[in-house]
Amino acid sequence: MASMDRDIAPLPDLLEPYATLGAMLLDATYDWKDELFVDDLPAEEVCWKPRPNGQSIGAIMLHMIIVEVAWLRWFVLKEEISAEIKVELMWNEINVDEDKWPSPYHEPLSWYFALQDRYRKETIACLKQLPPPDEWLPATRRKLTPRWVLGHVIQHESYHGGQIVMLHDLYQHQAGV
């Protein structure tokens, strides 16, 4: 059996732990994307929902991007999120707490990956602006640190990345592929 030596190299020009956590975010995204074993998926599959109002691959992709933007740019950096970004990401249409998953844009998975890549570049740039990692941030119910927020974004991405892989498998099964 071949050896699979792997490491996560901290991102350059960032303070720790953001350099390592940022690299972990990139690696976690790579892992679930790699599990799809495909270069692209058609729009029909990306928009397919196994149940009414349920998740689709496209809606989950939009939600993952929203969470990255909301936690890092809005919550930590106190940046006002533009109306254009909110429209592009279907910010007000997706409500996971109420199990509200709209039909996403009728685009292939490569379109969603390009969208995520564009926002991910902005996320990595935001890591340079984060306050000290152990600084307590004001919150309504509990105190959080920027380090925890970035860890949460990584965990969130991994969770939903697994859902995307499962939705792909379910779609293939129901389509008889």
N, C-alpha and C positions, 0 to 999 in steps of 0.2 A: 504494500500500500504506500502511495506517495505521501510524503510529509507536506502538511499545509501550514507552514510557518506564516504567522500573521502578526502584525502590530499596527497600532494606530499612532501615526506620527502627529504630534501637536501641530496645529496650523501656525504658520509663521506670523510674526508681528502682532501676536495677541498675548495678553497676560494669562497666567495660569489662575484658575483651572479652565478659563474660557478657551484656551488654545487646544486643550485635550478634549473638552466637552464638544467644541465645534467639530473637531475631527470625528468624534463619536457620532454626532448627528449625521455627518456626511456618510460615514460607514454604515450606520443603521439603515439609511435610505437605500444605499447600494445593495444591502443584503436582501431587503424585501423585493426590490425591483429585479434583482437577479433570480429570485425564486419564481418569477413569472415564466421564465424560460422562453420569452418571446421578445421580438424587437418592437412590435406594435400590436395593438388590438383595435378592431374596427369600432366605429362610433356606436353601432348597435349593441355591442357587448359592454362598452363603457357606460352606456345609459341604461342598461338592463337592470331591473329591480326584481328580486325574488318574491317580493310582496308589495302591495300598495303602500305608498308613502315610505317605503323602506330605502335602505342605502343602495347606492349604485357606486361603481368604481369612480365615476366622474365626480359625484357629490362628495364622496369621501376625500378625494384629492383636493377639492375646493376647501373642505372643512379643515384638512391638515394645514393648508396654507394660511387660512384664516387664523388658526390657533397660533401659528408661528408669529404672524404679524401682530395679533392681539396681545399676546403675552409679552413679547420682547419690545415691540415698538410702542404700543399703547400703554400697557401696564407698567413696564419697567422704565422706558425712556420718556413716557408721558407725551408721546407724539400724537398729534391729531391725525386720524386716518381719513384720507380724502374720500369724498363721495364717489369718485371714479374707481378707486380701489374697492370700495364696498360693493359697487355695482358689478365690477369685473369678477369678484369672488362670490357673488350671490350671498353676501354677508348677512343681509336681513331676511333672506328666504330660508336659510338653513337654521334649524333650531333643534339641536340634538336632545335637549332636555324634554322637549315636547314630541320627540320622534318625528320631526318634520324634515323630510329630505326631498327637495324639489327635483324635478327632472333637470339634469345638468345640460351644459352645452353639448350639442350633437357633434362631437369632435372625436377623432381617434385618440388613443392613449398618448401618442407622441405629442399631441397638442398640450395635454395636461402636464406631461413631463417638462415640456419647454416652459410652461407657466410656472411650475414649481421651481425649476432651475433659475428662472429670472428672480423670483422672490427669495430664493435661497441665497443668491449672491448678495441681496440686500440684508438678509439675516446675518451673514458672515461679516458684512461691513458694520452692522449694529453691534456686534460683539466687541468692537474696539471702543464703543461708547458706553458700555455697561459700567455701572458703579462698582466699587469694590465687592468681590464675590460674597463676603459675609455681612454686608450691610443690610440691615433690616429695612424692608420696603413697607410703606403704609398699605394696609389692606383693611377690608371691612370686617372680616371674621377672624383672621389670624395674621401673624407676621410671616413674611416670606423673604427669602434672600434671592438675589439674582442667580446665584448658583443653583438654588432649588428650581427656579423658573426654567432655566436652561435644561436641567435634568428632566423636568416635567415635559418639556417640548420633545425631548428625545424619546421618552417613554410613550408619549402620545403618538408620535410618528410610528414607532414600532408596533404598537397595538393596532392602529388603523392600517398599517402596511400589511399585517397579517390578514386583516379583513379583506383587503383588496385581493390578495393571493387566493383566499377562500372563495370570494365572489367569482373570480376567474375560473376556478375549478368547478364551481356549481353551474356556471353558464355553460362551460364545455360539456358537462354531464347532461344537462337538460337539452342541449342542442344535439346530443349524440355524437360529439366529436371524440 
